[in-house]
């Protein structure tokens, strides 16, 4: 499994200052999560059939360097925290410019929601097992509360 997503910064990603707008960083991080989940066999058809989806409680963006139009960026993904059943989790993304300079860090805390009941849920055991194969950070912590 590859935990790196690559994308090209388009004109629509820019703000009035001619660098990547704040929400585009979050969009690239979200796409990276979807791509990595898909590579684990957790694609959106699976989620649609289960009527379950990922939900975020917190999203923190730390901007380090500007990114411009037509730059090819790389977004990494590592799980920093998780309950043993995968029902609650935290993921860190690092976004790199094409020249290799780290431009941003995106931290998210999330869980799974039953989209019919509108309540938090857990993944079936086989899918939770797949989810547990996300790359873990060096500072990974089990959530025990």
SULPEPE-V784804 format. One record per residue. N is the residue number from 1. RES is the residue in three letters. PSI is psi in whole degrees, -180 to 180 (* if undefined). Layout:
n=N res=RES psi=PSI
n=N res=RES psi=PSI
This chain:
n=1 res=UNK psi=136
n=2 res=UNK psi=127
n=3 res=UNK psi=27
n=4 res=UNK psi=127
n=5 res=UNK psi=136
n=6 res=UNK psi=141
n=7 res=UNK psi=160
n=8 res=UNK psi=134
n=9 res=UNK psi=123
n=10 res=UNK psi=167
n=11 res=UNK psi=-41
n=12 res=UNK psi=-14
n=13 res=UNK psi=-6
n=14 res=UNK psi=156
n=15 res=UNK psi=-173
n=16 res=UNK psi=-20
n=17 res=UNK psi=3
n=18 res=UNK psi=29
n=19 res=UNK psi=171
n=20 res=UNK psi=129
n=21 res=UNK psi=157
n=22 res=UNK psi=-44
n=23 res=UNK psi=-20
n=24 res=UNK psi=-33
n=25 res=UNK psi=-46
n=26 res=UNK psi=-38
n=27 res=UNK psi=-44
n=28 res=UNK psi=-40
n=29 res=UNK psi=-43
n=30 res=UNK psi=-43
n=31 res=UNK psi=-37
n=32 res=UNK psi=-43
n=33 res=UNK psi=-45
n=34 res=UNK psi=-42
n=35 res=UNK psi=-42
n=36 res=UNK psi=-42
n=37 res=UNK psi=-43
n=38 res=UNK psi=-41
n=39 res=UNK psi=-20
n=40 res=UNK psi=-1
n=41 res=UNK psi=12
n=42 res=UNK psi=66
n=43 res=UNK psi=173
n=44 res=UNK psi=-19
n=45 res=UNK psi=-42
n=46 res=UNK psi=-48
n=47 res=UNK psi=-40
n=48 res=UNK psi=-42
n=49 res=UNK psi=-38
n=50 res=UNK psi=-16
n=51 res=UNK psi=45
n=52 res=UNK psi=149
n=53 res=UNK psi=164
n=54 res=UNK psi=147
n=55 res=UNK psi=141
n=56 res=UNK psi=141
n=57 res=UNK psi=-29
n=58 res=UNK psi=141
n=59 res=UNK psi=121
n=60 res=UNK psi=128
n=61 res=UNK psi=129
n=62 res=UNK psi=115
n=63 res=UNK psi=130
n=64 res=UNK psi=-41
n=65 res=UNK psi=155
n=66 res=UNK psi=152
n=67 res=UNK psi=136
n=68 res=UNK psi=175
n=69 res=UNK psi=146
n=70 res=UNK psi=3
n=71 res=UNK psi=142
n=72 res=UNK psi=118
n=73 res=UNK psi=156
n=74 res=UNK psi=135
n=75 res=UNK psi=120
n=76 res=UNK psi=162
n=77 res=UNK psi=129
n=78 res=UNK psi=139
n=79 res=UNK psi=128
n=80 res=UNK psi=-23
n=81 res=UNK psi=150
n=82 res=UNK psi=145
n=83 res=UNK psi=153
n=84 res=UNK psi=-32
n=85 res=UNK psi=1
n=86 res=UNK psi=11
n=87 res=UNK psi=-26
n=88 res=UNK psi=143
n=89 res=UNK psi=160
n=90 res=UNK psi=141
n=91 res=UNK psi=141
n=92 res=UNK psi=131
n=93 res=UNK psi=141
n=94 res=UNK psi=132
n=95 res=UNK psi=125
n=96 res=UNK psi=139
n=97 res=UNK psi=170
n=98 res=UNK psi=-25
n=99 res=UNK psi=7
n=100 res=UNK psi=-3
n=101 res=UNK psi=132
n=102 res=UNK psi=123
n=103 res=UNK psi=-24
n=104 res=UNK psi=160
n=105 res=UNK psi=132
n=106 res=UNK psi=121
n=107 res=UNK psi=132
n=108 res=UNK psi=147
n=109 res=UNK psi=132
n=110 res=UNK psi=-176
n=111 res=UNK psi=-169
n=112 res=UNK psi=140
n=113 res=UNK psi=138
n=114 res=UNK psi=113
n=115 res=UNK psi=-10
n=116 res=UNK psi=-51
n=117 res=UNK psi=-17
n=118 res=UNK psi=41
n=119 res=UNK psi=153
n=120 res=UNK psi=149
n=121 res=UNK psi=-179
n=122 res=UNK psi=156
n=123 res=UNK psi=153
n=124 res=UNK psi=152
n=125 res=UNK psi=-41
n=126 res=UNK psi=-36
n=127 res=UNK psi=-36
n=128 res=UNK psi=-36
n=129 res=UNK psi=-43
n=130 res=UNK psi=-44
n=131 res=UNK psi=-34
n=132 res=UNK psi=-13
n=133 res=UNK psi=4
n=134 res=UNK psi=143
n=135 res=UNK psi=139
n=136 res=UNK psi=144
n=137 res=UNK psi=163
n=138 res=UNK psi=-29
n=139 res=UNK psi=25
n=140 res=UNK psi=140
n=141 res=UNK psi=140
n=142 res=UNK psi=136
n=143 res=UNK psi=121
n=144 res=UNK psi=1
n=145 res=UNK psi=*
